Amino acid sequence: MMMNNMMVGYGFSHWLIFVIMAALILYPIGRILGRIGLSPFWSVVALIPFFNLIGLWVLAFTQWPRRLYG
């Protein structure tokens, strides 16, 4: 019986799509964090289950800097 190669593991196309999707998620999160004075590297927390919810709640109740326009 011949085993299907797609069932064995993740191929190159899977990892390529994962990297593209991760970049599409992490880049805007990093930009937002940079604008409020936090390190953009904290955006990696968004990829870790459960910690992303904690990070979202911390972000929601963090004092954001006020910008005055005009």
Backbone as XML, in Angstrom:
<?xml version="1.0"?>
<chain id="A" units="angstrom">
  <residue number="1" name="MET">
    <atom name="N" x="0.843" y="-1.173" z="0.000"/>
    <atom name="CA" x="0.000" y="0.000" z="0.000"/>
    <atom name="C" x="0.893" y="1.243" z="0.000"/>
  </residue>
  <residue number="2" name="MET">
    <atom name="N" x="0.601" y="2.159" z="-0.882"/>
    <atom name="CA" x="1.417" y="3.362" z="-1.022"/>
    <atom name="C" x="0.914" y="4.452" z="-0.082"/>
  </residue>
  <residue number="3" name="MET">
    <atom name="N" x="1.835" y="5.074" z="0.650"/>
    <atom name="CA" x="1.453" y="6.105" z="1.604"/>
    <atom name="C" x="1.476" y="7.467" z="0.908"/>
  </residue>
  <residue number="4" name="ASN">
    <atom name="N" x="0.449" y="8.227" z="1.136"/>
    <atom name="CA" x="0.351" y="9.558" z="0.553"/>
    <atom name="C" x="1.362" y="10.482" z="1.232"/>
  </residue>
  <residue number="5" name="ASN">
    <atom name="N" x="2.179" y="11.169" z="0.445"/>
    <atom name="CA" x="3.218" y="12.054" z="0.979"/>
    <atom name="C" x="2.625" y="13.225" z="1.763"/>
  </residue>
  <residue number="6" name="MET">
    <atom name="N" x="1.433" y="13.663" z="1.416"/>
    <atom name="CA" x="0.814" y="14.796" z="2.115"/>
    <atom name="C" x="0.412" y="14.419" z="3.540"/>
  </residue>
  <residue number="7" name="MET">
    <atom name="N" x="0.243" y="13.163" z="3.824"/>
    <atom name="CA" x="-0.174" y="12.731" z="5.149"/>
    <atom name="C" x="1.009" y="12.511" z="6.094"/>
  </residue>
  <residue number="8" name="VAL">
    <atom name="N" x="2.221" y="12.507" z="5.570"/>
    <atom name="CA" x="3.395" y="12.205" z="6.378"/>
    <atom name="C" x="3.772" y="13.364" z="7.272"/>
  </residue>
  <residue number="9" name="GLY">
    <atom name="N" x="3.770" y="14.545" z="6.762"/>
    <atom name="CA" x="4.166" y="15.708" z="7.559"/>
    <atom name="C" x="3.866" y="16.993" z="6.817"/>
  </residue>
  <residue number="10" name="TYR">
    <atom name="N" x="4.388" y="18.062" z="7.365"/>
    <atom name="CA" x="4.167" y="19.351" z="6.749"/>
    <atom name="C" x="5.225" y="19.609" z="5.696"/>
  </residue>
  <residue number="11" name="GLY">
    <atom name="N" x="4.785" y="20.063" z="4.547"/>
    <atom name="CA" x="5.708" y="20.330" z="3.452"/>
    <atom name="C" x="6.130" y="21.790" z="3.408"/>
  </residue>
  <residue number="12" name="PHE">
    <atom name="N" x="6.919" y="22.105" z="2.405"/>
    <atom name="CA" x="7.438" y="23.453" z="2.237"/>
    <atom name="C" x="6.315" y="24.466" z="2.060"/>
  </residue>
  <residue number="13" name="SER">
    <atom name="N" x="5.299" y="24.108" z="1.282"/>
    <atom name="CA" x="4.202" y="25.054" z="1.029"/>
    <atom name="C" x="3.451" y="25.379" z="2.321"/>
  </residue>
  <residue number="14" name="HIS">
    <atom name="N" x="3.321" y="24.414" z="3.208"/>
    <atom name="CA" x="2.657" y="24.670" z="4.485"/>
    <atom name="C" x="3.431" y="25.696" z="5.295"/>
  </residue>
  <residue number="15" name="TRP">
    <atom name="N" x="4.744" y="25.528" z="5.380"/>
    <atom name="CA" x="5.560" y="26.458" z="6.163"/>
    <atom name="C" x="5.634" y="27.826" z="5.507"/>
  </residue>
  <residue number="16" name="LEU">
    <atom name="N" x="5.618" y="27.875" z="4.197"/>
    <atom name="CA" x="5.609" y="29.155" z="3.500"/>
    <atom name="C" x="4.327" y="29.925" z="3.806"/>
  </residue>
  <residue number="17" name="ILE">
    <atom name="N" x="3.200" y="29.248" z="3.751"/>
    <atom name="CA" x="1.921" y="29.883" z="4.070"/>
    <atom name="C" x="1.894" y="30.306" z="5.538"/>
  </residue>
  <residue number="18" name="PHE">
    <atom name="N" x="2.441" y="29.489" z="6.428"/>
    <atom name="CA" x="2.491" y="29.847" z="7.843"/>
    <atom name="C" x="3.308" y="31.117" z="8.065"/>
  </residue>
  <residue number="19" name="VAL">
    <atom name="N" x="4.465" y="31.223" z="7.425"/>
    <atom name="CA" x="5.320" y="32.401" z="7.595"/>
    <atom name="C" x="4.628" y="33.647" z="7.043"/>
  </residue>
  <residue number="20" name="ILE">
    <atom name="N" x="3.964" y="33.526" z="5.904"/>
    <atom name="CA" x="3.252" y="34.674" z="5.330"/>
    <atom name="C" x="2.121" y="35.112" z="6.245"/>
  </residue>
  <residue number="21" name="MET">
    <atom name="N" x="1.343" y="34.163" z="6.753"/>
    <atom name="CA" x="0.232" y="34.509" z="7.644"/>
    <atom name="C" x="0.736" y="35.109" z="8.962"/>
  </residue>
  <residue number="22" name="ALA">
    <atom name="N" x="1.818" y="34.563" z="9.499"/>
    <atom name="CA" x="2.385" y="35.104" z="10.736"/>
    <atom name="C" x="2.852" y="36.539" z="10.519"/>
  </residue>
  <residue number="23" name="ALA">
    <atom name="N" x="3.484" y="36.812" z="9.376"/>
    <atom name="CA" x="3.945" y="38.169" z="9.084"/>
    <atom name="C" x="2.769" y="39.125" z="8.934"/>
  </residue>
  <residue number="24" name="LEU">
    <atom name="N" x="1.685" y="38.645" z="8.311"/>
    <atom name="CA" x="0.503" y="39.492" z="8.150"/>
    <atom name="C" x="-0.158" y="39.813" z="9.486"/>
  </residue>
  <residue number="25" name="ILE">
    <atom name="N" x="0.026" y="38.962" z="10.466"/>
    <atom name="CA" x="-0.533" y="39.210" z="11.798"/>
    <atom name="C" x="0.432" y="40.021" z="12.655"/>
  </residue>
  <residue number="26" name="LEU">
    <atom name="N" x="1.707" y="39.665" z="12.628"/>
    <atom name="CA" x="2.671" y="40.281" z="13.534"/>
    <atom name="C" x="3.049" y="41.708" z="13.155"/>
  </residue>
  <residue number="27" name="TYR">
    <atom name="N" x="3.100" y="42.028" z="11.876"/>
    <atom name="CA" x="3.527" y="43.369" z="11.479"/>
    <atom name="C" x="2.605" y="44.469" z="12.005"/>
  </residue>
  <residue number="28" name="PRO">
    <atom name="N" x="1.288" y="44.389" z="11.772"/>
    <atom name="CA" x="0.438" y="45.472" z="12.306"/>
    <atom name="C" x="0.395" y="45.507" z="13.833"/>
  </residue>
  <residue number="29" name="ILE">
    <atom name="N" x="0.470" y="44.350" z="14.468"/>
    <atom name="CA" x="0.493" y="44.334" z="15.931"/>
    <atom name="C" x="1.760" y="45.005" z="16.438"/>
  </residue>
  <residue number="30" name="GLY">
    <atom name="N" x="2.887" y="44.730" z="15.793"/>
    <atom name="CA" x="4.143" y="45.371" z="16.165"/>
    <atom name="C" x="4.102" y="46.877" z="15.975"/>
  </residue>
  <residue number="31" name="ARG">
    <atom name="N" x="3.457" y="47.335" z="14.903"/>
    <atom name="CA" x="3.326" y="48.777" z="14.670"/>
    <atom name="C" x="2.488" y="49.442" z="15.761"/>
  </residue>
  <residue number="32" name="ILE">
    <atom name="N" x="1.402" y="48.805" z="16.149"/>
    <atom name="CA" x="0.549" y="49.362" z="17.206"/>
    <atom name="C" x="1.307" y="49.422" z="18.517"/>
  </residue>
  <residue number="33" name="LEU">
    <atom name="N" x="2.006" y="48.353" z="18.845"/>
    <atom name="CA" x="2.768" y="48.334" z="20.093"/>
    <atom name="C" x="3.869" y="49.386" z="20.090"/>
  </residue>
  <residue number="34" name="GLY">
    <atom name="N" x="4.510" y="49.596" z="18.953"/>
    <atom name="CA" x="5.536" y="50.625" z="18.845"/>
    <atom name="C" x="4.977" y="52.022" z="19.046"/>
  </residue>
  <residue number="35" name="ARG">
    <atom name="N" x="3.765" y="52.259" z="18.581"/>
    <atom name="CA" x="3.148" y="53.577" z="18.728"/>
    <atom name="C" x="2.751" y="53.893" z="20.162"/>
  </residue>
  <residue number="36" name="ILE">
    <atom name="N" x="2.509" y="52.866" z="20.957"/>
    <atom name="CA" x="2.138" y="53.135" z="22.347"/>
    <atom name="C" x="3.327" y="53.007" z="23.288"/>
  </residue>
  <residue number="37" name="GLY">
    <atom name="N" x="4.528" y="52.865" z="22.715"/>
    <atom name="CA" x="5.734" y="52.887" z="23.528"/>
    <atom name="C" x="6.225" y="51.537" z="24.004"/>
  </residue>
  <residue number="38" name="LEU">
    <atom name="N" x="5.661" y="50.447" z="23.501"/>
    <atom name="CA" x="6.125" y="49.112" z="23.863"/>
    <atom name="C" x="6.988" y="48.547" z="22.735"/>
  </residue>
  <residue number="39" name="SER">
    <atom name="N" x="7.790" y="47.569" z="23.051"/>
    <atom name="CA" x="8.639" y="46.950" z="22.046"/>
    <atom name="C" x="7.783" y="46.152" z="21.061"/>
  </residue>
  <residue number="40" name="PRO">
    <atom name="N" x="8.028" y="46.318" z="19.760"/>
    <atom name="CA" x="7.271" y="45.543" z="18.769"/>
    <atom name="C" x="7.497" y="44.040" z="18.873"/>
  </residue>
  <residue number="41" name="PHE">
    <atom name="N" x="8.574" y="43.622" z="19.543"/>
    <atom name="CA" x="8.834" y="42.192" z="19.696"/>
    <atom name="C" x="7.797" y="41.516" z="20.585"/>
  </residue>
  <residue number="42" name="TRP">
    <atom name="N" x="7.039" y="42.289" z="21.348"/>
    <atom name="CA" x="5.969" y="41.712" z="22.157"/>
    <atom name="C" x="4.842" y="41.155" z="21.285"/>
  </residue>
  <residue number="43" name="SER">
    <atom name="N" x="4.835" y="41.481" z="20.001"/>
    <atom name="CA" x="3.796" y="40.963" z="19.116"/>
    <atom name="C" x="3.880" y="39.447" z="18.955"/>
  </residue>
  <residue number="44" name="VAL">
    <atom name="N" x="5.026" y="38.850" z="19.269"/>
    <atom name="CA" x="5.176" y="37.397" z="19.183"/>
    <atom name="C" x="4.228" y="36.696" z="20.157"/>
  </residue>
  <residue number="45" name="VAL">
    <atom name="N" x="3.841" y="37.389" z="21.223"/>
    <atom name="CA" x="2.897" y="36.822" z="22.194"/>
    <atom name="C" x="1.574" y="36.482" z="21.510"/>
  </residue>
  <residue number="46" name="ALA">
    <atom name="N" x="1.248" y="37.178" z="20.429"/>
    <atom name="CA" x="-0.008" y="36.927" z="19.720"/>
    <atom name="C" x="-0.066" y="35.527" z="19.118"/>
  </residue>
  <residue number="47" name="LEU">
    <atom name="N" x="1.070" y="34.879" z="18.943"/>
    <atom name="CA" x="1.099" y="33.536" z="18.357"/>
    <atom name="C" x="0.997" y="32.426" z="19.395"/>
  </residue>
  <residue number="48" name="ILE">
    <atom name="N" x="1.084" y="32.767" z="20.670"/>
    <atom name="CA" x="1.084" y="31.762" z="21.729"/>
    <atom name="C" x="-0.316" y="31.686" z="22.338"/>
  </residue>
  <residue number="49" name="PRO">
    <atom name="N" x="-0.986" y="30.538" z="22.200"/>
    <atom name="CA" x="-2.333" y="30.414" z="22.756"/>
    <atom name="C" x="-2.368" y="30.707" z="24.252"/>
  </residue>
  <residue number="50" name="PHE">
    <atom name="N" x="-3.436" y="31.269" z="24.708"/>
    <atom name="CA" x="-3.720" y="31.697" z="26.067"/>
    <atom name="C" x="-2.936" y="32.952" z="26.436"/>
  </residue>
  <residue number="51" name="PHE">
    <atom name="N" x="-1.657" y="33.025" z="26.100"/>
    <atom name="CA" x="-0.890" y="34.234" z="26.382"/>
    <atom name="C" x="-1.363" y="35.395" z="25.508"/>
  </residue>
  <residue number="52" name="ASN">
    <atom name="N" x="-1.891" y="35.082" z="24.318"/>
    <atom name="CA" x="-2.410" y="36.151" z="23.481"/>
    <atom name="C" x="-3.634" y="36.810" z="24.123"/>
  </residue>
  <residue number="53" name="LEU">
    <atom name="N" x="-4.441" y="36.032" z="24.816"/>
    <atom name="CA" x="-5.586" y="36.618" z="25.519"/>
    <atom name="C" x="-5.139" y="37.474" z="26.700"/>
  </residue>
  <residue number="54" name="ILE">
    <atom name="N" x="-4.146" y="37.006" z="27.428"/>
    <atom name="CA" x="-3.611" y="37.788" z="28.541"/>
    <atom name="C" x="-3.007" y="39.088" z="28.011"/>
  </residue>
  <residue number="55" name="GLY">
    <atom name="N" x="-2.236" y="39.000" z="26.927"/>
    <atom name="CA" x="-1.642" y="40.190" z="26.332"/>
    <atom name="C" x="-2.685" y="41.176" z="25.848"/>
  </residue>
  <residue number="56" name="LEU">
    <atom name="N" x="-3.778" y="40.676" z="25.290"/>
    <atom name="CA" x="-4.861" y="41.549" z="24.835"/>
    <atom name="C" x="-5.500" y="42.291" z="25.998"/>
  </residue>
  <residue number="57" name="TRP">
    <atom name="N" x="-5.724" y="41.605" z="27.104"/>
    <atom name="CA" x="-6.306" y="42.244" z="28.286"/>
    <atom name="C" x="-5.350" y="43.263" z="28.899"/>
  </residue>
  <residue number="58" name="VAL">
    <atom name="N" x="-4.067" y="42.927" z="28.948"/>
    <atom name="CA" x="-3.084" y="43.892" z="29.463"/>
    <atom name="C" x="-3.047" y="45.122" z="28.566"/>
  </residue>
  <residue number="59" name="LEU">
    <atom name="N" x="-3.065" y="44.923" z="27.270"/>
    <atom name="CA" x="-3.058" y="46.038" z="26.332"/>
    <atom name="C" x="-4.307" y="46.903" z="26.466"/>
  </residue>
  <residue number="60" name="ALA">
    <atom name="N" x="-5.437" y="46.272" z="26.736"/>
    <atom name="CA" x="-6.690" y="47.017" z="26.860"/>
    <atom name="C" x="-6.687" y="47.952" z="28.073"/>
  </residue>
  <residue number="61" name="PHE">
    <atom name="N" x="-5.999" y="47.575" z="29.126"/>
    <atom name="CA" x="-6.017" y="48.382" z="30.343"/>
    <atom name="C" x="-4.724" y="49.145" z="30.593"/>
  </residue>
  <residue number="62" name="THR">
    <atom name="N" x="-3.815" y="49.158" z="29.601"/>
    <atom name="CA" x="-2.577" y="49.921" z="29.715"/>
    <atom name="C" x="-2.859" y="51.386" z="29.406"/>
  </residue>
  <residue number="63" name="GLN">
    <atom name="N" x="-2.183" y="52.271" z="30.125"/>
    <atom name="CA" x="-2.320" y="53.701" z="29.853"/>
    <atom name="C" x="-1.603" y="54.027" z="28.545"/>
  </residue>
  <residue number="64" name="TRP">
    <atom name="N" x="-2.338" y="54.455" z="27.537"/>
    <atom name="CA" x="-1.771" y="54.796" z="26.251"/>
    <atom name="C" x="-1.366" y="56.262" z="26.262"/>
  </residue>
  <residue number="65" name="PRO">
    <atom name="N" x="-0.300" y="56.603" z="25.575"/>
    <atom name="CA" x="0.106" y="58.013" z="25.530"/>
    <atom name="C" x="-0.922" y="58.830" z="24.747"/>
  </residue>
  <residue number="66" name="ARG">
    <atom name="N" x="-1.152" y="60.041" z="25.199"/>
    <atom name="CA" x="-2.105" y="60.922" z="24.506"/>
    <atom name="C" x="-1.337" y="61.785" z="23.522"/>
  </residue>
  <residue number="67" name="ARG">
    <atom name="N" x="-1.877" y="61.890" z="22.339"/>
    <atom name="CA" x="-1.288" y="62.752" z="21.302"/>
    <atom name="C" x="-2.207" y="63.930" z="21.089"/>
  </residue>
  <residue number="68" name="LEU">
    <atom name="N" x="-1.634" y="65.096" z="21.106"/>
    <atom name="CA" x="-2.412" y="66.302" z="20.883"/>
    <atom name="C" x="-2.191" y="66.789" z="19.457"/>
  </residue>
  <residue number="69" name="TYR">
    <atom name="N" x="-3.263" y="66.905" z="18.723"/>
    <atom name="CA" x="-3.194" y="67.389" z="17.357"/>
    <atom name="C" x="-3.852" y="68.755" z="17.304"/>
  </residue>
  <residue number="70" name="GLY">
    <atom name="N" x="-3.212" y="69.665" z="16.610"/>
    <atom name="CA" x="-3.814" y="70.977" z="16.412"/>
    <atom name="C" x="-3.242" y="72.000" z="17.215"/>
  </residue>
</chain>
